Amino acid sequence: MKKIIVIAALAAGMGSFGSAAAAGDVAAGKAKAGVCVACHGAAGISPNALWPNLAGQHADYMVKQLKAFKAGTRKDPLMSPQAAQLSDQDMENLAAYFASLK
């Protein structure tokens, strides 16, 4: 029984550590979002159906997609060059910012 409790406590701790480690800085993301809002809208709501809304999107999903654009495993003539200019921290920050929008 003690083993189960210890394992459960460790798993819970790792889960919360993973979330905290993946969190970006919302203010830094907002400062970096100038280029993004041209297509995705100032409030993360796209004015054009061709581009997705980013407001309220899951941060982990956005980071994964940005990394895929940068790596070339996901291709788009507009997004690939934009993502290529972003550091991993930039991606985390942008994702945190857009995830914070309603």
DAVENSUL-V282827 format. One line per field, one symbol per residue. ss: DSSP state (H for helix, E for strand, - for the rest). burial: I if it has 9 or more other C-alpha atoms within 8 Angstrom, else O. A space follows every 10 residues. Layout:
ss = ???
burial = ???
//
This chain:
ss = -HHHHHHHHH HHHHHHHHHH HH---HHHHH HH----HHHH ---------- --------HH HHHHHHHHHH H-------HH HHHH---HHH HHHHHHHHHH --
burial = OOOOOOOOOO OOOOOOOOOO OOIIIIOIII OIIOOOIOII IOOIIIOOOO OOIIIIIOIO OIIOIIIIII OOOIIOOOII IOIIOIOOOI IIIIIIIIII IO
//
